Amino acid sequence: MKTKTIPTFFIGIFLICFAACTSKEGKLLSLANKLINDNNFDSALLVIDKAIEINPDYTVAYLEKCKIYILQNNREFAEQCLQKALQSSEDDYMGSSFFEVGNLYYEQRNFKNAISCYKEAIKNGEEYSHSYALTSDPSPGAETKWYRSYSFYFFALGNAYANAGKCTDAYKSFNAAIGVANKGLRSRDLMQEGVDLVFSGENSDRVDYREYVGAFFYNRGLISKLLGKNAEANEDIKAAKELNYINGLVLNVNNIQCN
């Protein structure tokens, strides 16, 4: 068991830099991101609004506004921007953006909106995988890295469902996370290979992917136990320990009441 705590918000899996970044609105959004990183939120909002004036259906612009309003604890405006993004979602590379917004909502324990964002991330991520990720990168292991990244969308959704008391949906999501994690992988890949994950902070780290998958199994085991699947729960906990799961990603069952 790894005791290092890695909060959901800090696991940033960036699949692609914003598409069309050479467009006028794309350049404006790049500038806005720099301003956000400098905590210059008011100026960032002004720049994002200029991008939206150019392209009113620019999904990622609404998501960036949503992130700012969440950080400012402006729930009403954040909700408005989220709904705009959900309504205008037209691009198949928005998965990572919805995932990031979902993480912000999750940290604020707004599990309803987190679930909406994670589901949209999964939907867009699947489309992205078919249209770009699995066809444009010929490098060895590219497909494996994609599935490893994509598995976190389902894991995050499972955590949100669990905290919302929707244990059956959480169980299904953890099943999917484990399924995606194994998809396209040979057994020895899962047990021996590591993968580079990009963290949102300045420091990068190399963490063996199996330790994350161990957390997938552990959380499914916890939910299985709450659902009365005791034998399956025991098997999952055993598998999690064999994979040296990361304790910081384990659910707190004291906060979960299955509906």
C-alpha positions in Angstrom: 0.0 0.0 0.0 1.3 3.4 -0.9 0.6 6.1 1.7 1.3 9.1 -0.6 -1.8 11.2 -0.9 -2.6 12.4 -4.4 -5.9 14.4 -4.4 -8.0 14.0 -7.5 -7.6 17.7 -8.4 -3.9 17.3 -8.9 -4.1 14.4 -11.3 -4.1 16.3 -14.6 -4.2 14.0 -17.6 -3.7 16.2 -20.6 -4.4 14.2 -23.8 -3.9 17.0 -26.2 -3.2 20.7 -26.2 -6.3 22.7 -27.1 -7.1 22.0 -30.7 -7.2 24.9 -33.2 -4.8 26.8 -31.0 -3.6 28.6 -34.1 -7.0 30.2 -34.6 -7.7 33.6 -33.2 -10.0 32.3 -30.4 -7.4 29.6 -29.7 -4.7 32.1 -29.2 -6.9 34.2 -26.9 -7.6 31.1 -24.9 -3.9 30.4 -24.6 -3.4 33.9 -23.2 -6.3 33.4 -20.8 -4.7 30.2 -19.5 -1.5 32.1 -18.7 -3.5 34.7 -16.9 -5.3 32.0 -14.9 -2.0 30.4 -13.9 -1.0 33.8 -12.6 -4.3 34.0 -10.7 -5.3 37.0 -12.8 -8.9 35.8 -13.1 -10.6 39.1 -14.0 -8.3 39.7 -17.0 -8.7 36.1 -18.0 -12.4 36.4 -18.0 -12.2 39.4 -20.3 -10.0 37.5 -22.7 -12.2 34.5 -22.7 -15.2 36.6 -23.5 -13.4 38.0 -26.5 -12.9 34.4 -27.7 -16.6 33.6 -27.2 -17.5 36.7 -29.2 -15.5 35.2 -32.1 -16.9 31.7 -31.6 -20.1 31.5 -29.5 -20.0 27.7 -29.6 -16.4 27.5 -28.3 -17.0 24.8 -25.7 -13.6 24.9 -23.9 -14.0 28.7 -23.4 -17.1 28.1 -21.3 -15.3 25.4 -19.4 -12.4 27.7 -18.6 -14.9 30.3 -17.4 -16.5 27.7 -15.3 -13.2 26.8 -13.7 -12.5 30.4 -12.8 -16.0 30.8 -11.2 -15.6 27.6 -9.2 -12.2 28.9 -7.9 -13.9 32.2 -7.0 -16.7 30.2 -5.3 -19.3 31.8 -7.6 -21.6 28.9 -7.9 -24.3 30.6 -9.9 -22.0 31.8 -12.7 -20.1 28.5 -12.7 -23.4 26.6 -13.2 -24.4 28.9 -16.1 -21.0 28.3 -17.8 -21.2 24.5 -17.3 -24.6 24.3 -18.8 -23.4 26.4 -21.8 -20.5 24.0 -22.2 -22.8 21.0 -22.0 -25.2 22.4 -24.6 -22.5 23.6 -27.0 -20.2 20.5 -26.8 -19.3 19.8 -30.4 -15.7 18.8 -30.3 -14.4 15.3 -29.7 -11.2 16.4 -27.8 -12.9 18.1 -24.8 -12.6 15.1 -22.6 -9.7 16.4 -20.6 -11.3 19.8 -20.1 -14.5 18.4 -18.8 -12.4 16.1 -16.6 -10.6 19.0 -15.0 -13.9 20.9 -14.3 -15.3 17.7 -12.8 -12.3 17.5 -10.5 -12.9 21.0 -9.3 -16.6 20.2 -8.6 -15.5 17.0 -6.9 -13.2 18.8 -4.5 -16.1 21.1 -3.6 -18.2 18.0 -3.0 -20.7 19.1 -5.7 -21.0 15.5 -6.9 -24.0 16.2 -9.1 -22.1 18.5 -11.4 -18.9 16.4 -11.1 -20.9 13.4 -12.4 -22.2 15.5 -15.3 -18.7 16.6 -16.2 -17.1 13.1 -15.9 -19.9 11.6 -18.0 -19.3 14.2 -20.7 -15.5 13.6 -20.4 -16.1 9.9 -21.0 -18.4 10.6 -24.0 -15.9 13.0 -25.6 -13.0 10.9 -24.7 -14.4 7.9 -26.5 -15.0 10.0 -29.6 -11.5 11.5 -29.3 -9.9 8.0 -29.1 -11.5 7.0 -32.4 -10.9 10.2 -34.3 -7.4 11.1 -33.1 -5.6 9.4 -30.2 -5.5 5.9 -31.5 -4.9 6.8 -35.2 -2.5 9.7 -35.3 0.3 8.6 -32.9 2.3 5.7 -34.4 4.8 5.6 -31.6 5.0 2.3 -29.6 2.8 2.2 -26.6 0.6 5.1 -27.7 -2.6 3.1 -27.5 -1.7 1.7 -24.1 -1.0 5.2 -22.7 -4.4 6.4 -24.1 -6.3 3.6 -22.4 -4.4 4.2 -19.1 -5.3 7.8 -19.2 -8.9 7.2 -20.2 -9.4 4.8 -17.3 -9.1 7.7 -14.8 -12.3 9.2 -16.2 -14.3 6.1 -15.2 -12.5 5.9 -11.8 -13.3 9.6 -11.1 -17.0 9.0 -12.1 -17.1 6.0 -9.8 -15.8 8.0 -6.9 -18.4 10.8 -7.5 -21.2 8.3 -7.8 -20.1 6.7 -4.5 -20.0 9.9 -2.6 -23.5 10.8 -4.0 -24.8 7.5 -2.6 -25.3 5.9 -6.0 -23.4 2.7 -5.2 -24.7 0.6 -8.0 -23.6 3.2 -10.6 -20.3 3.5 -8.7 -19.7 -0.2 -9.0 -20.4 -0.1 -12.7 -18.0 2.8 -13.2 -15.2 1.0 -11.3 -15.8 -2.1 -13.4 -15.4 0.1 -16.5 -12.2 1.7 -15.1 -10.6 -1.7 -14.5 -11.8 -2.9 -17.9 -10.3 0.1 -19.7 -7.1 -0.2 -17.7 -6.7 -3.7 -19.0 -7.8 -3.0 -22.5 -5.0 -3.4 -25.0 -2.6 -4.4 -22.3 -0.8 -7.6 -21.9 -0.7 -9.0 -18.3 3.0 -8.2 -17.9 2.3 -4.6 -19.0 0.0 -4.1 -16.1 2.2 -5.7 -13.6 5.6 -4.4 -14.7 5.5 -1.3 -16.8 5.3 2.3 -15.5 3.7 5.3 -17.2 4.5 8.9 -17.1 1.6 11.0 -15.7 1.6 14.7 -16.0 0.7 16.5 -12.7 -0.8 20.0 -12.6 2.0 21.2 -10.3 5.5 22.1 -11.3 6.9 18.7 -10.3 6.4 15.7 -12.4 6.6 12.2 -11.1 6.8 8.7 -12.5 4.4 6.4 -10.8 3.9 2.8 -11.6 0.4 2.5 -13.2 -0.4 -0.7 -11.3 -0.5 1.3 -8.1 -3.4 3.4 -9.5 -5.1 0.3 -10.8 -4.8 -1.0 -7.3 -6.9 1.9 -6.1 -9.5 1.0 -8.7 -9.8 -2.4 -7.3 -9.8 -1.2 -3.7 -12.6 1.2 -4.3 -14.6 -1.3 -6.2 -14.1 -3.7 -3.2 -15.3 -1.1 -0.8 -18.5 -0.5 -2.8 -19.0 -4.2 -3.4 -19.0 -4.7 0.4 -21.6 -2.0 0.8 -23.7 -3.8 -1.8 -23.4 -7.1 0.0 -21.0 -8.7 -2.5 -18.6 -9.8 0.3 -16.7 -12.5 -1.6 -16.0 -10.2 -4.5 -15.1 -7.4 -2.1 -12.4 -9.6 -0.5 -11.0 -10.6 -3.9 -10.7 -6.9 -4.9 -9.0 -5.9 -1.7 -6.6 -8.7 -2.1 -5.8 -7.7 -5.7 -5.4 -4.0 -4.6 -2.8 -5.0 -2.0 -0.9 -7.1 -4.6 -0.8 -4.0 -6.8 0.5 -1.9 -3.9 -2.5 0.5 -4.2 -2.2 4.2 -3.5 -4.0 4.8 -0.2 -4.6 8.5 -0.9 -7.1 7.5 -3.7 -9.2 5.3 -1.5 -12.8 6.3 -0.7 -13.8 7.2 2.8 -16.7 4.8 3.4 -17.8 6.7 6.5 -19.1 9.4 4.1 -21.0 7.0 1.9 -24.6 6.0 2.3 -26.0 3.9 -0.5 -29.4 5.1 -1.7 
